[in-house]
Amino acid sequence: MHTNCFFFPFAGVIYLQYGDEIKRAMLPGGMSNVEQVRDLFERSFPDKFHDRNNNRKTIYIKDTSCGIFYELDDVKYVFEN
């Protein structure tokens, strides 16, 4: 598992999308790695993650300035707003 030193300090609402389904979740303050974001997906969409080891999905984040999605590999790319 890749862990970095970045610390995501603020908490707030985040919108998670899995396929065509979108859910609102609370982004906890103090996040420091992508695995914590993955855990948010697993809690928000429990029916999609029956076996955690066999359901390793890539997480994408949308750059709202241009509308392009790219792979989230570091939580420092999650910004407020």
GIWO-V631227 format. One record per helix or strand of 3 or more residues. SS is the DSSP state (helix for helix, strand for strand). FROM is the first residue (numbers start at 1). LEN is the number of residues. If there is no record, write none. Layout:
# GIWO-V631227
ss;from;len
SS;FROM;LEN
SS;FROM;LEN
This chain:
# GIWO-V631227
ss;from;len
strand;12;7
strand;21;7
helix;34;11
helix;46;3
helix;52;3
strand;60;4
strand;68;4
helix;75;3
